[in-house]
Structure formats: C-alpha cells, structure tokens
C-alpha cells in the first residue's frame, strides 16, 4: 500500500470518529436541554421539596356552652416536651439530661423514643406530656446548652362538670382505623361519644402547618413560613345546666336515667345516665389497666341508658293503650270494668298489682290507680295489631332522631315480628301482657319522653335534639284523636293531683300530669314485694310526666333500674327536677 493511500484511510477514520463524538455530544446536550429547560421547573420543585418539610400545627377544638351561655367544655394549656433529634449531638447524654429534670428513669424515656424510629429526624417527637410549670422553667433555663429540647404549648380538653355531663358531652380518644381511613392523622384526637362525637367535624377546626428547611441529613436549618390553625366552631347546647345538675344529684348513687325536654320543640334540657364516668380521665392517654377497670366497673358507666338501653315500659304504656282504645271506640270514657285483684284470660290467671283490686273503674279511675285488669280487658279488645299501630304512632320501634350516636329503636311486637324473630306464631295471651307494657315490648327512656311530649302538646311529634341549631324537622302533626288525648291528659293529672299513684311528685301551685310504672324483672306468680329479692331481681321504676298539665313546657321521664315502685323511687326524682325548673315561676295558690 502506498503512503498516500494509508494517510487518506487514516483521515477518513478520524473524520468518522469526530462525527461520532459530535453526535454523542449532541445527544448529551439534548438531555441537558430537556432537564434544564423543558422539565426544569419539575426538577426544581423536586429539589426544593427535598429540602422543605411541612410540620402540622393542631387547631384548638371549639368550646361548648349550655343554653344560657355557661361554659361546659373548654381548652386549657398543656406543656409538652418535644425532642428535635436533628439537633441532638449525643442521644444518651440528651436522654440522661431530660430524665434528671423530669425525675424519671432514662430507660423510660428511651423506650418512649423508640416509638418514633420510623419518624424522620427533622420532625420533633413527643417525649413527655403535661409538664409542670417547674419542669418547663428548668428546660427553658437550659435551652442554650440543650437546643434539642423544645416546649410545646398544646390544648387539653377540660369538662367542667365531670360526671354530671359525661354522657351528653362524651370524650376524645385516639383515632380508630375508620377515622384514619377518613383522613384523620395518627396523632389526632377524635370525639368518641356524645356531642364530641356527633359534632366532631364542627368542633375540630382546621389544622395549620409550618414549612421548615432541612439539610441532606434531615437536620432542621430554618423556618420559612407557616399557616395558622383555625379553631373549631363553638357550640351552644339546649341543655339547662341547673336542670342537668339537679337530675344528676337526684339520681345520686342509683342506676338509671333522667330525660327532660321541651314538648313544644324537642329541645333536651337534661339528659343524665347513672352511673357515669369522668371524661377528664380520657384527656391523657388511658393505660390498659385503666381501660380494663372502666370496662369491668359495676353497671357499665360507659352506657348511656337514656338511648342505648331498652326496657319494658310497664304502666307508662297504659297512656298509649288509653289513647288507642278511645280513638278506636273500643271503650267510652264512662265504660267500667270490675277489678277484684285477679281475673282470667285464655284459661290463665292475670293479677292486678293491687292484691285486693280496685273495684269497678272507668278510664279515669283506671289511669289514676293504674288498674292492670282494666287495661288487660281493653288490650284484649284492641288486639295486638292495633296496639302495635298506636305504639309506632307514638314513636316506639324506631329511633327518635336525636343528634347523638348509638340510639336504639326498641321492639314493638306483633304477629309478623314474632314469625320473623322467634319463628313462632303470636299467642293471644301475650297481648294481655303487652297491654300493661310487659312482654316483648321494649323501649328507651328517650322514646318514653317523646311519647309523653306527643300527649302533652296535643298530638305533635317533636325531634329531641341537644344542639340549638341542629337541623331537625319542626313539630309534625300525627293522626291522633284530640279528644282522646284530652281525656288521657285529665287522667294523668289525676295520677299526681287526685289521690293517684304519682302523689309523690305533687307540687303545690303546679299541675303535673304523669304516670308511674313498676316493671317486673322476673316472673312473679304471687303478689311479691320485690324489695325482698336480690338487687338484680327487683322491679324497675318509671315515672313519665309533663307540666303544667294543660300548658306543658317540660317533659320529665325518670327510670331507676331495680328501684322498686315507680311511685316511691322515680316520682320524687321528677318532683325535684320540676322544683328546680319552675323555681322562679311557682306561686302559692290563692285560697278559693
């Protein structure tokens, strides 16, 4: 090969190599152009986000007041110790320092810190809660030497009246799985019962945040900006604190409930369940043993007996039977039945509560004396279908619609119910028991209050509610005979004011209408004084009432579990509540 030819071949190869290098440089330049120009803003945002972090600022919950503006629930300052691990030079030294100031074992704080192993180091973690002012001062004095510690001012819920308003207001707790799925954070507190639960969305407000700069190791460098937290909405309840406290004190150590509401609009003025719990104990994290003690406490203090438990109504249900009988023209007010203490239906003896009987009684006398045999007879004439129809008309067998969670609907039995739930036909003899509020008939005390409101206001269904601005329907007229309601109101007035079974509720100058009820817990085949039986076998006591009888402003229902006779156990409690409510309007009657 000649030298010229070899040189030309070499030059050709160099030119090819140069072209390849130029192509490679062009491709690389193109990549840089895409990254820097085309998608520059995207990668800039990624880089910025890699050094910016958002930290939450919790919003204080809204306050809760009674109907007169008296504070029921507030937020009080709480001092918590936060540890910023990005500023921590020596973990052991920091924990020993904190343990000395808190007078706690270092191992305890180390165990607390272990909970946050997966939490980024730039995010301060909670090391101790509810510091005393002395502890706050000691940490503040050492802030230059130990900048890793920070005092956070938080908010603790304070329930001013503790047990007295526990079931109405509820309490706060850790979010459940469903709460987390709904967007609540792991550190949030959510309403678990009562108003706190039902109006959690309104009360909790909107959390804020602060944006901070961190380095590549996650250490905090500076704070850039923040968004303030917005406090939750304040709530005004329909509750009357004086009445609530009177009801709570009247129940004292008994097991039971009191419901007081305005029959004109359904506003709840008092709602008490006993025994109760102290909601303030939930403000701090409840330990396993504390939870166990609460769950195993006698008579289940967490249960709201007003709406979460059902009972046989007993003789208070006679008011419904009386309205049904008059409306269906099964009896006339003047029709009488003879009560000799015992009678027979379907070849089975049925007793009246009064061993010697009431003699011959009409509707008024039967209501006044609570004659069982009169209502056995009327119930047989009505039949279970019509009894069930009127029971449902008065609000039984469905929830009332109160703006609190957990309400039960109870049971109104009839032949269809029996076939569906017991797989047996309805027996005629069972109707006799239902006619005096026994048998499989089950109601809540709140439903009895709704029933009494219908009788009191002349036939309008009102929706019980606890928050003043609750979106509930107004009074709804029911297809009930007004003359029948008038007759029954007169009978209930006689129960209290004319020698009836409710005399213990009588107040001079105030016309109270009411109905007592003594409900057997176990079957009794003879006339038995249940006070001689073990506590859990004693009769339940009811008193359903309203006042003034012919211009009602207040319905009061009292239920005492295993309290014995309604006249002795429940009626006096109602009297105390009426005295509290009408204290400023009662005046002695003028002599005639």
Secondary structure as the mmCIF struct_conf table of DSSP 4:
data_model
#
loop_
_struct_conf.conf_type_id
_struct_conf.id
_struct_conf.beg_label_comp_id
_struct_conf.beg_label_asym_id
_struct_conf.beg_label_seq_id
_struct_conf.end_label_comp_id
_struct_conf.end_label_asym_id
_struct_conf.end_label_seq_id
HELX_RH_AL_P HELX_RH_AL_P1 UNK A 3 UNK A 33
HELX_RH_PI_P HELX_RH_PI_P1 UNK A 34 UNK A 38
TURN_TY1_P TURN_TY1_P1 UNK A 39 UNK A 39
HELX_RH_AL_P HELX_RH_AL_P2 UNK A 40 UNK A 51
STRN STRN1 UNK A 52 UNK A 57
HELX_LH_PP_P HELX_LH_PP_P1 UNK A 58 UNK A 63
STRN STRN2 UNK A 64 UNK A 65
TURN_TY1_P TURN_TY1_P2 UNK A 67 UNK A 68
BEND BEND1 UNK A 69 UNK A 69
STRN STRN3 UNK A 71 UNK A 83
HELX_RH_3T_P HELX_RH_3T_P1 UNK A 85 UNK A 87
BEND BEND2 UNK A 89 UNK A 89
HELX_RH_AL_P HELX_RH_AL_P3 UNK A 91 UNK A 102
TURN_TY1_P TURN_TY1_P3 UNK A 103 UNK A 103
HELX_RH_AL_P HELX_RH_AL_P4 UNK A 106 UNK A 114
TURN_TY1_P TURN_TY1_P4 UNK A 115 UNK A 118
BEND BEND3 UNK A 119 UNK A 119
TURN_TY1_P TURN_TY1_P5 UNK A 121 UNK A 122
BEND BEND4 UNK A 123 UNK A 123
STRN STRN4 UNK A 125 UNK A 128
BEND BEND5 UNK A 130 UNK A 130
HELX_RH_AL_P HELX_RH_AL_P5 UNK A 133 UNK A 141
TURN_TY1_P TURN_TY1_P6 UNK A 142 UNK A 145
TURN_TY1_P TURN_TY1_P7 UNK A 147 UNK A 148
STRN STRN5 UNK A 149 UNK A 159
TURN_TY1_P TURN_TY1_P8 UNK A 160 UNK A 161
HELX_RH_3T_P HELX_RH_3T_P2 UNK A 162 UNK A 165
HELX_RH_AL_P HELX_RH_AL_P6 UNK A 166 UNK A 169
STRN STRN6 UNK A 172 UNK A 174
HELX_RH_AL_P HELX_RH_AL_P7 UNK A 177 UNK A 181
TURN_TY1_P TURN_TY1_P9 UNK A 182 UNK A 183
TURN_TY1_P TURN_TY1_P10 UNK A 186 UNK A 187
STRN STRN7 UNK A 189 UNK A 191
BEND BEND6 UNK A 193 UNK A 193
HELX_RH_AL_P HELX_RH_AL_P8 UNK A 194 UNK A 198
TURN_TY1_P TURN_TY1_P11 UNK A 199 UNK A 199
HELX_RH_AL_P HELX_RH_AL_P9 UNK A 200 UNK A 204
STRN STRN8 UNK A 206 UNK A 206
STRN STRN9 UNK A 208 UNK A 214
TURN_TY1_P TURN_TY1_P12 UNK A 216 UNK A 217
STRN STRN10 UNK A 220 UNK A 227
STRN STRN11 UNK A 230 UNK A 230
HELX_LH_PP_P HELX_LH_PP_P2 UNK A 231 UNK A 234
STRN STRN12 UNK A 235 UNK A 236
STRN STRN13 UNK A 237 UNK A 237
BEND BEND7 UNK A 238 UNK A 238
HELX_RH_AL_P HELX_RH_AL_P10 UNK A 241 UNK A 251
TURN_TY1_P TURN_TY1_P13 UNK A 252 UNK A 253
BEND BEND8 UNK A 254 UNK A 255
STRN STRN14 UNK A 256 UNK A 261
TURN_TY1_P TURN_TY1_P14 UNK A 263 UNK A 265
STRN STRN15 UNK A 267 UNK A 267
STRN STRN16 UNK A 268 UNK A 274
BEND BEND9 UNK A 275 UNK A 275
HELX_RH_3T_P HELX_RH_3T_P3 UNK A 279 UNK A 282
BEND BEND10 UNK A 283 UNK A 284
HELX_LH_PP_P HELX_LH_PP_P3 UNK A 285 UNK A 287
HELX_RH_AL_P HELX_RH_AL_P11 UNK A 288 UNK A 295
TURN_TY1_P TURN_TY1_P15 UNK A 296 UNK A 296
BEND BEND11 UNK A 297 UNK A 297
TURN_TY1_P TURN_TY1_P16 UNK A 298 UNK A 299
TURN_TY1_P TURN_TY1_P17 UNK A 301 UNK A 302
TURN_TY1_P TURN_TY1_P18 UNK A 305 UNK A 307
BEND BEND12 UNK A 308 UNK A 308
STRN STRN17 UNK A 311 UNK A 311
HELX_RH_3T_P HELX_RH_3T_P4 UNK A 314 UNK A 317
HELX_RH_AL_P HELX_RH_AL_P12 UNK A 318 UNK A 327
TURN_TY1_P TURN_TY1_P19 UNK A 328 UNK A 329
BEND BEND13 UNK A 330 UNK A 331
TURN_TY1_P TURN_TY1_P20 UNK A 333 UNK A 334
STRN STRN18 UNK A 337 UNK A 339
BEND BEND14 UNK A 341 UNK A 341
STRN STRN19 UNK A 342 UNK A 345
TURN_TY1_P TURN_TY1_P21 UNK A 346 UNK A 347
STRN STRN20 UNK A 348 UNK A 351
BEND BEND15 UNK A 353 UNK A 354
TURN_TY1_P TURN_TY1_P22 UNK A 355 UNK A 356
STRN STRN21 UNK A 359 UNK A 361
HELX_RH_AL_P HELX_RH_AL_P13 UNK A 363 UNK A 369
TURN_TY1_P TURN_TY1_P23 UNK A 370 UNK A 370
HELX_RH_AL_P HELX_RH_AL_P14 UNK A 372 UNK A 382
HELX_RH_AL_P HELX_RH_AL_P15 UNK A 384 UNK A 393
TURN_TY1_P TURN_TY1_P24 UNK A 394 UNK A 397
BEND BEND16 UNK A 398 UNK A 398
BEND BEND17 UNK A 403 UNK A 405
STRN STRN22 UNK A 411 UNK A 411
HELX_RH_AL_P HELX_RH_AL_P16 UNK A 415 UNK A 421
TURN_TY1_P TURN_TY1_P25 UNK A 422 UNK A 422
BEND BEND18 UNK A 423 UNK A 424
HELX_LH_PP_P HELX_LH_PP_P4 UNK A 425 UNK A 427
HELX_RH_AL_P HELX_RH_AL_P17 UNK A 428 UNK A 434
TURN_TY1_P TURN_TY1_P26 UNK A 435 UNK A 437
TURN_TY1_P TURN_TY1_P27 UNK A 439 UNK A 440
STRN STRN23 UNK A 442 UNK A 443
HELX_RH_AL_P HELX_RH_AL_P18 UNK A 445 UNK A 457
TURN_TY1_P TURN_TY1_P28 UNK A 458 UNK A 458
BEND BEND19 UNK A 459 UNK A 459
STRN STRN24 UNK A 460 UNK A 461
STRN STRN25 UNK A 465 UNK A 465
BEND BEND20 UNK A 466 UNK A 466
STRN STRN26 UNK A 467 UNK A 467
TURN_TY1_P TURN_TY1_P29 UNK A 468 UNK A 469
STRN STRN27 UNK A 476 UNK A 477
HELX_RH_AL_P HELX_RH_AL_P19 UNK A 482 UNK A 497
BEND BEND21 UNK A 498 UNK A 500
TURN_TY1_P TURN_TY1_P30 UNK A 501 UNK A 502
HELX_RH_3T_P HELX_RH_3T_P5 UNK A 503 UNK A 505
STRN STRN28 UNK A 507 UNK A 507
TURN_TY1_P TURN_TY1_P31 UNK A 508 UNK A 509
STRN STRN29 UNK A 510 UNK A 510
STRN STRN30 UNK A 512 UNK A 519
BEND BEND22 UNK A 521 UNK A 522
BEND BEND23 UNK A 525 UNK A 526
HELX_RH_3T_P HELX_RH_3T_P6 UNK A 530 UNK A 532
BEND BEND24 UNK A 533 UNK A 533
HELX_RH_3T_P HELX_RH_3T_P7 UNK A 535 UNK A 537
BEND BEND25 UNK A 538 UNK A 538
HELX_LH_PP_P HELX_LH_PP_P5 UNK A 539 UNK A 539
STRN STRN31 UNK A 540 UNK A 547
BEND BEND26 UNK A 548 UNK A 548
TURN_TY1_P TURN_TY1_P32 UNK A 549 UNK A 550
BEND BEND27 UNK A 551 UNK A 551
STRN STRN32 UNK A 554 UNK A 560
TURN_TY1_P TURN_TY1_P33 UNK A 561 UNK A 562
HELX_RH_AL_P HELX_RH_AL_P20 UNK A 566 UNK A 569
TURN_TY1_P TURN_TY1_P34 UNK A 570 UNK A 570
HELX_RH_AL_P HELX_RH_AL_P21 UNK A 571 UNK A 581
TURN_TY1_P TURN_TY1_P35 UNK A 582 UNK A 585
HELX_LH_PP_P HELX_LH_PP_P6 UNK A 588 UNK A 591
#
